[in-house]
Amino acid sequence: MSRVFVSEGTRAVIYVFADDHCPPHVHARHRSEGWIARVRFSYVDNAIELINIAPLKNIPRQRVVNRLLDDVQTRLADCRQAWWTTRRTTCLTNRWAVAQAAKIEIRTERAPDAKQIADASYDPDAEQLYVIFRDGMTAEVSTRQ
């Protein structure tokens, strides 16, 4: 388990677990209120998404959830670094994507303009994503916000 930061807006502690699964995400645990939320993120864009909150009887108010999401968005570079350092994957291998001018767009399925990702790595210091496609093409994408 890797502690990433404490959410200033909610006081929840943000973690990445060593045995976690894709997609990249963090766990936000609020001990005193008794809830745990999972927030998904990506290495190809700055979108984040609430996956779930448990247990149902302790779900916080929407404004608390919004504060949590704002804090994760603000600290997205830290979340990416913690996931990469702990898990050593971007969860992009075998995904279909289109590389365009220092940007990668993930496709949900094979498409005529898409190439399959063979490997992807992340440099947290440079906030840089490195992608190798199955056809040998490479792409570098800055993840700086």
DSSP file (Angstrom, degrees, kcal/mol; ACC not computed):
  #  RESIDUE AA STRUCTURE BP1 BP2  ACC     N-H-->O    O-->H-N    N-H-->O    O-->H-N    TCO  KAPPA ALPHA  PHI   PSI    X-CA   Y-CA   Z-CA
    1    1 A M              0   0    0      0, 0.0     2,-0.5     0, 0.0    16,-0.2   0.000 360.0 360.0 360.0 135.5    0.0    0.0    0.0
    2    2 A S  E     -A   16   0A   0     14,-3.3    14,-2.0    81,-0.0     2,-0.4  -0.969 360.0-141.6-121.9 117.6    1.3    3.4   -1.0
    3    3 A R  E     -A   15   0A   0     -2,-0.5    12,-0.3    12,-0.2     3,-0.1  -0.654  20.4-179.9 -77.0 128.5   -0.1    6.5    0.7
    4    4 A V  E     -     0   0A   0     10,-3.3     2,-0.3    -2,-0.4    -1,-0.2   0.897  51.8 -50.3 -97.2 -54.0   -0.4    9.3   -1.9
    5    5 A F  E     -A   14   0A   0      9,-0.9     9,-3.3    74,-0.0     2,-0.5  -0.968  48.3 -97.9-169.7 174.1   -1.8   12.3    0.0
    6    6 A V  E     -A   13   0A   0     -2,-0.3     2,-0.4     7,-0.2     7,-0.2  -0.952  40.6-119.7-108.2 126.8   -4.6   13.5    2.3
    7    7 A S     >  -     0   0    0      5,-3.1     4,-2.8    -2,-0.5     3,-0.3  -0.508  18.2-157.3 -66.2 119.4   -7.5   15.2    0.6
    8    8 A E  T  4 S+     0   0    0     -2,-0.4    -1,-0.2     1,-0.2    60,-0.1   0.847  90.6  51.8 -67.5 -33.5   -7.7   18.7    2.0
    9    9 A G  T  4 S+     0   0    0     58,-0.3    -1,-0.2     1,-0.1    59,-0.2   0.726 129.4  14.7 -76.8 -21.6  -11.4   19.0    1.1
   10   10 A T  T  4 S-     0   0    0     -3,-0.3    -2,-0.2     2,-0.2    -1,-0.1   0.585  88.8-126.9-127.0 -17.7  -12.5   15.8    2.9
   11   11 A R     <  +     0   0    0     -4,-2.8     2,-0.2     1,-0.3    -3,-0.1   0.566  61.3 143.9  70.7  12.1   -9.6   14.7    5.2
   12   12 A A        -     0   0    0     -5,-0.2    -5,-3.1    18,-0.1     2,-0.4  -0.569  52.2-123.5 -76.7 145.3   -9.8   11.2    3.4
   13   13 A V  E     -AB   6  29A   0     16,-2.6    16,-2.9    -7,-0.2     2,-0.5  -0.787  21.0-141.4 -92.4 133.2   -6.4    9.5    3.0
   14   14 A I  E     +AB   5  28A   0     -9,-3.3   -10,-3.3    -2,-0.4    -9,-0.9  -0.827  27.2 174.1-101.2 128.7   -5.6    8.6   -0.7
   15   15 A Y  E     -AB   3  27A   0     12,-2.9    12,-2.7    -2,-0.5     2,-0.4  -0.884  29.3-151.4-130.5 158.4   -3.9    5.2   -1.3
   16   16 A V  E     -A    2   0A   0    -14,-2.0   -14,-3.3    -2,-0.3     2,-0.3  -0.996  26.7-140.7-122.2 131.0   -2.8    2.9   -4.1
   17   17 A F    >   -     0   0    0     -2,-0.4     3,-1.6   -16,-0.2    69,-0.0  -0.742   9.0-134.6 -96.1 140.5   -2.7   -0.8   -3.2
   18   18 A A  T 3  S+     0   0    0     -2,-0.3    -1,-0.1     1,-0.3     0, 0.0   0.783 105.5  46.0 -63.1 -29.7    0.1   -3.0   -4.3
   19   19 A D  T 3  S+     0   0    0      2,-0.0    -1,-0.3    -3,-0.0    68,-0.0   0.152  87.4 130.7-101.4  19.8   -2.3   -5.9   -5.4
   20   20 A D    <   -     0   0    0     -3,-1.6     2,-0.2     1,-0.1    -4,-0.0  -0.162  47.7-133.1 -71.8 168.8   -4.7   -3.6   -7.2
   21   21 A H        -     0   0    0      2,-0.1     4,-0.1     1,-0.1    -4,-0.1  -0.716  35.5 -52.7-117.9 163.6   -6.1   -4.2  -10.7
   22   22 A C  S    S+     0   0    0     -2,-0.2    -1,-0.1     2,-0.1    69,-0.1  -0.411  92.4  67.1 -70.2 155.5   -6.5   -2.1  -13.8
   23   23 A P  S    S-     0   0    0      0, 0.0    -2,-0.1     0, 0.0    68,-0.1   0.568  93.6-104.4 -76.6 165.1   -7.8    0.5  -14.6
   24   24 A P        +     0   0    0      0, 0.0    17,-2.3     0, 0.0     2,-0.3  -0.341  60.7 148.3 -57.1 133.3   -5.5    2.9  -12.7
   25   25 A H  E     - C   0  40A   0     15,-0.3     2,-0.3    -4,-0.1    15,-0.2  -0.982  37.6-132.8-159.7 164.3   -7.3    4.2   -9.6
   26   26 A V  E     - C   0  39A   0     13,-2.2    13,-2.4    -2,-0.3     2,-0.5  -0.879  16.8-132.5-120.2 156.7   -6.9    5.4   -6.1
   27   27 A H  E     -BC  15  38A   0    -12,-2.7   -12,-2.9    -2,-0.3     2,-0.6  -0.924  13.3-158.2-106.8 133.4   -8.7    4.5   -2.9
   28   28 A A  E     -BC  14  37A   0      9,-3.3     9,-2.7    -2,-0.5     2,-0.5  -0.962  12.0-168.8-112.5 117.4   -9.9    7.4   -0.7
   29   29 A R  E     -BC  13  36A   0    -16,-2.9   -16,-2.6    -2,-0.6     2,-0.7  -0.926  13.3-171.8-115.1 122.9  -10.5    6.2    2.9
   30   30 A H  E  >> - C   0  35A   0      5,-2.9     4,-1.4    -2,-0.5     5,-1.4  -0.883   6.7-174.1-110.7  98.5  -12.3    8.4    5.5
   31   31 A R  T  45S+     0   0    0     -2,-0.7     3,-0.2     1,-0.2    -1,-0.2   0.910  78.6  48.9 -62.2 -47.1  -11.9    6.5    8.8
   32   32 A S  T  45S+     0   0    0      1,-0.2    -1,-0.2     2,-0.1    -2,-0.0   0.831 119.1  38.4 -69.3 -30.3  -14.0    8.6   11.0
   33   33 A E  T  45S-     0   0    0      2,-0.1    -1,-0.2    -3,-0.1    -2,-0.2   0.573 107.0-129.0 -94.7 -10.3  -17.0    8.7    8.6
   34   34 A G  T  <5 +     0   0    0     -4,-1.4     2,-0.3     1,-0.2    -3,-0.2   0.796  60.4 123.5  75.6  31.3  -16.5    5.1    7.6
   35   35 A W  E   < -C   30   0A   0     -5,-1.4    -5,-2.9    22,-0.1     2,-0.4  -0.917  40.5-162.4-125.7 155.2  -16.5    5.3    3.8
   36   36 A I  E     -CD  29  54A   0     18,-2.8    18,-2.5    -2,-0.3     2,-0.3  -0.999  11.0-169.8-131.8 129.3  -14.1    4.3    1.1
   37   37 A A  E     -CD  28  53A   0     -9,-2.7    -9,-3.3    -2,-0.4     2,-0.4  -0.886  11.4-147.5-117.4 150.6  -14.3    5.7   -2.5
   38   38 A R  E     -CD  27  52A   0     14,-2.4    13,-3.2    -2,-0.3    14,-1.0  -0.976  12.2-167.5-117.6 132.8  -12.4    4.6   -5.6
   39   39 A V  E     -CD  26  50A   0    -13,-2.4   -13,-2.2    -2,-0.4    11,-0.2  -0.979   9.9-146.5-124.8 123.2  -11.5    7.1   -8.3
   40   40 A R  E     +CD  25  49A   0      9,-3.2     9,-1.9    -2,-0.5     2,-0.3  -0.581  21.1 171.4 -87.4 146.9  -10.3    6.1  -11.7
   41   41 A F  E     - D   0  48A   0    -17,-2.3     2,-0.3    -2,-0.2     7,-0.2  -0.899  16.4-141.1-144.3 175.1   -7.8    8.0  -13.8
   42   42 A S        -     0   0    0      5,-0.5    38,-0.1     3,-0.5    49,-0.1  -0.888  18.3-137.3-136.5 163.9   -5.8    7.6  -17.0
   43   43 A Y  S    S+     0   0    0     47,-0.3    86,-0.1    -2,-0.3     3,-0.1   0.481 101.8  57.4 -96.6  -6.9   -2.4    8.3  -18.4
   44   44 A V  S    S+     0   0    0      1,-0.1    60,-0.4     3,-0.1     2,-0.3   0.649 117.3   8.1-101.1 -17.0   -3.7    9.5  -21.8
   45   45 A D  S    S-     0   0    0      2,-0.2    -3,-0.5    58,-0.1    -1,-0.1  -0.915  73.4-109.0-150.5 177.9   -5.9   12.3  -20.6
   46   46 A N        +     0   0    0     -2,-0.3     2,-0.2    -5,-0.1    30,-0.1   0.227  70.0 127.2 -99.5  14.1   -6.8   14.2  -17.4
   47   47 A A        -     0   0    0     -6,-0.0    -5,-0.5     2,-0.0     2,-0.3  -0.465  36.3-171.8 -71.8 141.3  -10.3   12.8  -16.9
   48   48 A I  E     -D   41   0A   0     -7,-0.2     2,-0.3    -2,-0.2    -7,-0.2  -0.911   0.6-167.2-126.6 159.7  -11.1   11.3  -13.5
   49   49 A E  E     -D   40   0A   0     -9,-1.9    -9,-3.2    -2,-0.3     2,-0.5  -0.983  25.4-120.5-151.7 134.4  -14.2    9.3  -12.6
   50   50 A L  E     -D   39   0A   0     -2,-0.3   -11,-0.2   -11,-0.2     3,-0.1  -0.633  25.6-175.1 -71.2 123.6  -15.8    8.1   -9.4
   51   51 A I  E     -     0   0A   0    -13,-3.2     2,-0.3    -2,-0.5    -1,-0.2   0.921  57.1 -44.0 -85.0 -53.7  -16.0    4.3   -9.6
   52   52 A N  E     -D   38   0A   0    -14,-1.0   -14,-2.4     2,-0.0     2,-0.4  -0.987  40.3-136.6-167.2 169.1  -17.9    3.7   -6.3
   53   53 A I  E     -D   37   0A   0     -2,-0.3   -16,-0.2   -16,-0.2     6,-0.1  -0.997  34.4-125.7-135.5 136.1  -18.3    4.5   -2.6
   54   54 A A  E    S+D   36   0A   0    -18,-2.5   -18,-2.8    -2,-0.4     2,-0.1  -0.964  73.0  30.4-140.1 156.2  -18.9    1.9    0.1
   55   55 A P    >   -     0   0    0      0, 0.0     3,-1.7     0, 0.0    -1,-0.1   0.690  68.8-142.9 -75.9 161.0  -20.6    1.0    2.3
   56   56 A L  G >  S+     0   0    0      1,-0.3     3,-1.2     2,-0.2    -2,-0.1   0.812  96.9  61.9 -58.9 -33.1  -23.9    2.4    1.0
   57   57 A K  G 3  S+     0   0    0      1,-0.2    -1,-0.3     0, 0.0   -22,-0.1   0.688 107.6  44.6 -70.0 -15.4  -25.0    3.4    4.5
   58   58 A N  G <  S+     0   0    0     -3,-1.7    -1,-0.2   -24,-0.1    -2,-0.2   0.162  74.7 145.1-114.2  18.4  -22.1    5.8    4.9
   59   59 A I    <   -     0   0    0     -3,-1.2     3,-0.1    -6,-0.1    -3,-0.1  -0.360  46.4-128.5 -61.0 129.4  -22.0    7.6    1.5
   60   60 A P        -     0   0    0      0, 0.0    -1,-0.1     0, 0.0     5,-0.0  -0.269  32.0 -83.4 -74.7 165.8  -21.0   11.2    1.9
   61   61 A R    >>  -     0   0    0      1,-0.1     4,-1.9     3,-0.0     3,-0.7  -0.231  42.4-107.0 -63.6 158.0  -22.9   14.2    0.6
   62   62 A Q  H 3> S+     0   0    0      1,-0.3     4,-2.8     2,-0.2     5,-0.2   0.848 119.0  57.9 -58.6 -36.9  -22.4   15.2   -3.1
   63   63 A R  H 3> S+     0   0    0      1,-0.2     4,-1.8     2,-0.2    -1,-0.3   0.851 106.3  49.7 -65.1 -32.1  -20.4   18.3   -2.1
   64   64 A V  H <> S+     0   0    0     -3,-0.7     4,-2.4     2,-0.2    -1,-0.2   0.913 111.0  49.1 -69.3 -43.3  -17.9   16.1   -0.2
   65   65 A V  H  X S+     0   0    0     -4,-1.9     4,-2.7     1,-0.2    -2,-0.2   0.914 110.1  51.9 -60.8 -43.0  -17.6   13.8   -3.2
   66   66 A N  H  X S+     0   0    0     -4,-2.8     4,-2.3     1,-0.2    -1,-0.2   0.884 108.8  50.2 -62.0 -38.9  -17.0   16.8   -5.4
   67   67 A R  H  X S+     0   0    0     -4,-1.8     4,-2.4     2,-0.2   -58,-0.3   0.916 110.4  50.4 -64.2 -42.8  -14.3   18.1   -3.0
   68   68 A L  H  X S+     0   0    0     -4,-2.4     4,-2.5     1,-0.2    -2,-0.2   0.943 111.4  47.5 -59.9 -48.3  -12.6   14.6   -3.2
   69   69 A L  H  X S+     0   0    0     -4,-2.7     4,-2.5     1,-0.2    -1,-0.2   0.886 110.9  52.1 -62.1 -39.4  -12.7   14.6   -7.0
   70   70 A D  H  X S+     0   0    0     -4,-2.3     4,-2.5     2,-0.2    -1,-0.2   0.912 110.5  48.4 -61.3 -42.6  -11.3   18.1   -7.1
   71   71 A D  H  X S+     0   0    0     -4,-2.4     4,-2.0     2,-0.2    -2,-0.2   0.902 111.7  48.4 -67.0 -40.9   -8.4   17.1   -4.8
   72   72 A V  H  < S+     0   0    0     -4,-2.5     7,-0.2     2,-0.2    -2,-0.2   0.920 112.0  50.4 -63.9 -42.2   -7.7   14.0   -6.9
   73   73 A Q  H >< S+     0   0    0     -4,-2.5     3,-1.3     1,-0.2     4,-0.2   0.927 111.2  48.3 -60.5 -44.8   -7.7   16.1  -10.1
   74   74 A T  H 3< S+     0   0    0     -4,-2.5     3,-0.3     1,-0.3    -1,-0.2   0.857 119.5  38.6 -62.9 -36.1   -5.4   18.6   -8.5
   75   75 A R  T >X S+     0   0    0     -4,-2.0     4,-2.0     1,-0.2     3,-0.6   0.019  77.2 124.3-104.5  26.0   -3.0   15.9   -7.4
   76   76 A L  H <> S+     0   0    0     -3,-1.3     4,-2.7     1,-0.3     5,-0.2   0.858  71.1  56.5 -57.4 -38.8   -3.4   13.7  -10.5
   77   77 A A  H 3> S+     0   0    0     -3,-0.3     4,-2.3     1,-0.2    -1,-0.3   0.890 107.9  48.8 -60.6 -38.5    0.4   13.7  -11.1
   78   78 A D  H <> S+     0   0    0     -3,-0.6     4,-2.5     2,-0.2    -1,-0.2   0.883 110.6  50.7 -67.8 -38.4    0.9   12.3   -7.6
   79   79 A C  H  X S+     0   0    0     -4,-2.0     4,-2.5    -7,-0.2    -2,-0.2   0.928 111.6  47.4 -64.4 -45.1   -1.7    9.6   -8.3
   80   80 A R  H  X S+     0   0    0     -4,-2.7     4,-2.8     1,-0.2     5,-0.2   0.922 112.6  49.7 -61.4 -44.7   -0.1    8.6  -11.5
   81   81 A Q  H  X S+     0   0    0     -4,-2.3     4,-2.9    -5,-0.2     5,-0.2   0.930 111.8  47.5 -61.5 -45.6    3.3    8.5   -9.9
   82   82 A A  H  X S+     0   0    0     -4,-2.5     4,-2.3     2,-0.2     5,-0.3   0.913 113.4  48.1 -63.5 -42.8    2.1    6.3   -7.0
   83   83 A W  H  X>S+     0   0    0     -4,-2.5     4,-3.5     2,-0.2     5,-0.6   0.950 115.3  44.6 -62.1 -48.4    0.3    3.9   -9.4
   84   84 A W  H  X5S+     0   0    0     -4,-2.8     4,-1.9     3,-0.2    -2,-0.2   0.926 115.3  47.2 -63.0 -45.6    3.3    3.6  -11.6
   85   85 A T  H  <5S+     0   0    0     -4,-2.9    -1,-0.2    -5,-0.2    -2,-0.2   0.879 122.4  35.6 -63.7 -38.6    5.7    3.2   -8.7
   86   86 A T  H  <5S+     0   0    0     -4,-2.3    -2,-0.2    -5,-0.2    -3,-0.2   0.899 133.9  21.9 -82.4 -43.9    3.5    0.6   -7.0
   87   87 A R  H  <5S-     0   0    0     -4,-3.5    -3,-0.2    -5,-0.3    -2,-0.2   0.686  82.3-144.1-103.3 -22.7    2.1   -1.3  -10.0
   88   88 A R     << +     0   0    0     -4,-1.9     2,-0.3    -5,-0.6    -4,-0.2   0.837  66.4  98.4  57.4  36.6    4.6   -0.6  -12.9
   89   89 A T        -     0   0    0     -6,-0.3    -1,-0.2     1,-0.1    -2,-0.2  -0.994  58.4-160.2-148.7 148.9    1.8   -0.5  -15.4
   90   90 A T        -     0   0    0     30,-0.4   -47,-0.3    -2,-0.3    31,-0.1   0.436  45.5-126.2 -99.5  -5.6   -0.2    2.1  -17.2
   91   91 A C  S    S+     0   0    0     29,-0.2    -2,-0.0   -68,-0.1   -70,-0.0   0.771  81.6 111.5  64.9  27.9   -2.9   -0.5  -18.0
   92   92 A L    >   +     0   0    0     28,-0.1     3,-2.2     3,-0.1    25,-0.3   0.586  34.9 121.0-105.6 -14.3   -2.7    0.4  -21.7
   93   93 A T  T 3  S+     0   0    0      1,-0.3    25,-0.2    27,-0.1     3,-0.1  -0.270  84.3  10.2 -57.2 134.5   -1.1   -2.8  -23.1
   94   94 A N  T 3  S+     0   0    0     23,-3.2    -1,-0.3     1,-0.3     2,-0.1   0.370  97.4 129.9  75.6  -0.7   -3.3   -4.4  -25.8
   95   95 A R    <   -     0   0    0     -3,-2.2    22,-2.7    22,-0.1     2,-0.4  -0.502  61.2-119.1 -78.2 153.4   -5.6   -1.4  -26.0
   96   96 A W  E     +EF 107 116B   0     11,-0.7    11,-3.3    20,-0.2     2,-0.3  -0.786  44.2 163.5 -92.2 135.7   -6.4    0.1  -29.4
   97   97 A A  E     -EF 106 115B   0     18,-2.6    18,-3.2    -2,-0.4     2,-0.5  -0.973  35.6-135.1-150.9 161.1   -5.4    3.7  -29.8
   98   98 A V  E     -E  105   0B   0      7,-2.4     7,-2.7    -2,-0.3     2,-0.6  -0.989  19.4-148.7-119.5 127.4   -4.8    6.5  -32.3
   99   99 A A  E     +E  104   0B   0     -2,-0.5     2,-0.4     5,-0.2     5,-0.2  -0.865  24.0 169.0 -98.3 124.0   -1.6    8.6  -31.9
  100  100 A Q  E >   -E  103   0B   0      3,-3.2     3,-0.6    -2,-0.6    -2,-0.1  -0.958  60.8 -35.6-139.3 117.3   -2.1   12.2  -33.1
  101  101 A A  T 3  S-     0   0    0     -2,-0.4     3,-0.1     1,-0.3    -1,-0.1   0.849 125.1 -35.5  39.8  67.2    0.3   15.1  -32.5
  102  102 A A  T 3  S+     0   0    0      1,-0.2    40,-0.4    39,-0.1     2,-0.3   0.786 122.4 101.8  61.5  30.6    1.6   14.3  -29.0
  103  103 A K  E <   -E  100   0B   0     -3,-0.6    -3,-3.2    38,-0.1     2,-0.5  -0.997  56.3-153.4-142.5 143.6   -1.8   12.9  -28.0
  104  104 A I  E     -E   99   0B   0    -60,-0.4     2,-0.5    -2,-0.3    -5,-0.2  -0.973   5.9-164.2-118.1 131.1   -3.2    9.4  -27.7
  105  105 A E  E     -E   98   0B   0     -7,-2.7    -7,-2.4    -2,-0.5     2,-0.3  -0.971  15.7-140.0-114.9 121.8   -6.9    8.6  -28.0
  106  106 A I  E     -E   97   0B   0     -2,-0.5     2,-0.4    -9,-0.2    -9,-0.3  -0.595  12.5-152.5 -80.1 137.4   -8.0    5.2  -26.8
  107  107 A R  E     -E   96   0B   0    -11,-3.3   -11,-0.7    -2,-0.3     3,-0.1  -0.861  15.0-138.4-106.9 145.3  -10.6    3.3  -28.8
  108  108 A T  S    S+     0   0    0     -2,-0.4     2,-0.3   -13,-0.1    -1,-0.1   0.718  86.6   8.1 -75.8 -20.4  -13.0    0.8  -27.3
  109  109 A E  S    S-     0   0    0    -13,-0.0    -1,-0.1   -14,-0.0     5,-0.0  -0.942 101.1 -63.6-150.3 171.6  -12.5   -1.6  -30.1
  110  110 A R        +     0   0    0     -2,-0.3    -2,-0.1    -3,-0.1     5,-0.0  -0.342  55.0 177.9 -60.3 136.7  -10.4   -2.1  -33.2
  111  111 A A    >   -     0   0    0    -14,-0.1     3,-1.6     1,-0.1   -14,-0.1  -0.943  42.5-106.4-138.6 158.2  -10.9    0.7  -35.8
  112  112 A P  T 3  S+     0   0    0      0, 0.0    -1,-0.1     0, 0.0    -2,-0.0   0.830 121.0  41.4 -56.3 -34.3   -9.3    1.3  -39.2
  113  113 A D  T 3  S+     0   0    0      2,-0.0     2,-0.2   -15,-0.0    -3,-0.0   0.441  99.5  97.6 -93.4   0.8   -7.2    4.2  -37.9
  114  114 A A    <   -     0   0    0     -3,-1.6     2,-0.3   -16,-0.1   -16,-0.2  -0.602  52.9-160.2 -95.8 150.9   -6.2    2.5  -34.6
  115  115 A K  E     -F   97   0B   0    -18,-3.2   -18,-2.6    -2,-0.2     2,-0.4  -0.925  25.5-112.9-122.7 151.0   -3.1    0.6  -33.7
  116  116 A Q  E     -F   96   0B   0     -2,-0.3    18,-2.9   -20,-0.2     2,-0.4  -0.691  28.2-123.7 -88.3 136.0   -2.7   -1.8  -30.8
  117  117 A I  E     -G  133   0C   0    -22,-2.7   -23,-3.2    -2,-0.4    16,-0.3  -0.641  24.2-176.7 -79.3 125.6   -0.4   -0.8  -27.9
  118  118 A A  E     -     0   0C   0     14,-2.7     2,-0.3    -2,-0.4    15,-0.2   0.818  69.8 -10.6 -88.0 -37.1    2.4   -3.3  -27.3
  119  119 A D  E     -G  132   0C   0     13,-2.0    13,-3.0   -27,-0.1    -1,-0.4  -0.985  56.9-168.6-160.1 152.4    3.8   -1.6  -24.3
  120  120 A A  E     -G  131   0C   0     -2,-0.3   -30,-0.4    11,-0.2     2,-0.3  -0.986   7.7-178.0-147.2 138.0    3.5    1.7  -22.4
  121  121 A S  E     -G  130   0C   0      9,-2.6     9,-3.0    -2,-0.3     2,-0.4  -0.880  14.2-140.4-132.8 167.1    5.7    3.1  -19.6
  122  122 A Y  E     -G  129   0C   0     -2,-0.3     7,-0.2     7,-0.2    -2,-0.0  -0.989   4.7-155.9-134.5 135.1    5.6    6.3  -17.5
  123  123 A D  E  >> -G  128   0C   0      5,-2.8     5,-1.8    -2,-0.4     4,-1.3  -0.916  10.1-169.7-107.4 103.1    8.3    8.6  -16.3
  124  124 A P  T  45S+     0   0    0      0, 0.0    -1,-0.1     0, 0.0   -43,-0.1   0.824  83.3  55.8 -65.9 -30.4    6.8   10.4  -13.2
  125  125 A D  T  45S+     0   0    0      1,-0.2    -2,-0.0     3,-0.1   -44,-0.0   0.916 119.7  30.8 -67.9 -41.5    9.7   12.9  -13.0
  126  126 A A  T  45S-     0   0    0      2,-0.1    -1,-0.2    -3,-0.1    18,-0.2   0.541 102.5-131.5 -89.6  -8.1    9.1   14.1  -16.5
  127  127 A E  T  <5 +     0   0    0     -4,-1.3    16,-3.2     1,-0.2    17,-0.5   0.959  58.5 147.0  50.9  54.8    5.3   13.4  -16.4
  128  128 A Q  E   < -GH 123 142C   0     -5,-1.8    -5,-2.8    14,-0.2     2,-0.4  -0.975  43.3-150.3-128.6 132.5    5.8   11.7  -19.7
  129  129 A L  E     -GH 122 141C   0     12,-3.3    12,-2.7    -2,-0.4     2,-0.5  -0.875  11.1-160.9-100.2 132.1    4.0    8.6  -21.2
  130  130 A Y  E     -GH 121 140C   0     -9,-3.0    -9,-2.6    -2,-0.4     2,-0.4  -0.969  10.0-171.8-116.6 124.2    6.0    6.4  -23.7
  131  131 A V  E     -GH 120 139C   0      8,-3.0     8,-2.2    -2,-0.5     2,-0.5  -0.945  12.1-166.7-121.8 135.6    4.0    4.1  -25.9
  132  132 A I  E     -GH 119 138C   0    -13,-3.0   -14,-2.7    -2,-0.4   -13,-2.0  -0.989  15.9-150.8-118.0 124.1    5.2    1.4  -28.3
  133  133 A F  E >   -G  117   0C   0      4,-3.2     3,-2.2    -2,-0.5   -16,-0.2  -0.540  28.0-109.1 -90.6 160.1    2.7    0.1  -30.8
  134  134 A R  T 3  S+     0   0    0    -18,-2.9   -17,-0.1     1,-0.3    -1,-0.1   0.756 118.7  58.2 -60.4 -26.2    2.7   -3.4  -32.2
  135  135 A D  T 3  S-     0   0    0    -19,-0.3    -1,-0.3     2,-0.1     3,-0.1   0.416 123.1-103.9 -85.3   3.7    3.8   -2.1  -35.6
  136  136 A G  S <  S+     0   0    0     -3,-2.2    -2,-0.1     1,-0.3    -1,-0.0   0.229  77.0 136.7  95.1 -13.6    6.9   -0.6  -34.0
  137  137 A M        -     0   0    0     -5,-0.1    -4,-3.2     1,-0.0    -1,-0.3  -0.360  38.3-155.4 -64.1 146.4    5.6    3.0  -34.1
  138  138 A T  E     -H  132   0C   0     -6,-0.2     2,-0.3    -3,-0.1    -6,-0.2  -0.871  10.7-169.3-123.5 159.3    6.3    5.0  -30.9
  139  139 A A  E     -H  131   0C   0     -8,-2.2    -8,-3.0    -2,-0.3     2,-0.4  -0.995   9.1-156.8-146.4 143.8    4.7    8.0  -29.2
  140  140 A E  E     -H  130   0C   0     -2,-0.3     2,-0.4   -10,-0.2   -10,-0.2  -0.986  14.9-174.3-120.8 132.7    5.5   10.3  -26.4
  141  141 A V  E     -H  129   0C   0    -12,-2.7   -12,-3.3    -2,-0.4     2,-0.3  -0.990  20.8-135.0-132.6 127.2    2.8   12.2  -24.6
  142  142 A S  E     -H  128   0C   0     -2,-0.4   -14,-0.2   -40,-0.4   -15,-0.1  -0.631  11.6-167.5 -75.8 134.7    3.2   14.8  -21.9
  143  143 A T        +     0   0    0    -16,-3.2   -15,-0.1    -2,-0.3    -1,-0.1   0.280  42.4 130.5-104.8   8.9    0.7   14.2  -19.0
  144  144 A R              0   0    0    -17,-0.5   -98,-0.1   -18,-0.2    -2,-0.1  -0.382 360.0 360.0 -63.2 138.6    1.3   17.6  -17.4
  145  145 A Q              0   0    0    -71,-0.1    -1,-0.2    -2,-0.1   -99,-0.0   0.457 360.0 360.0 -83.0 360.0   -1.9   19.4  -16.7
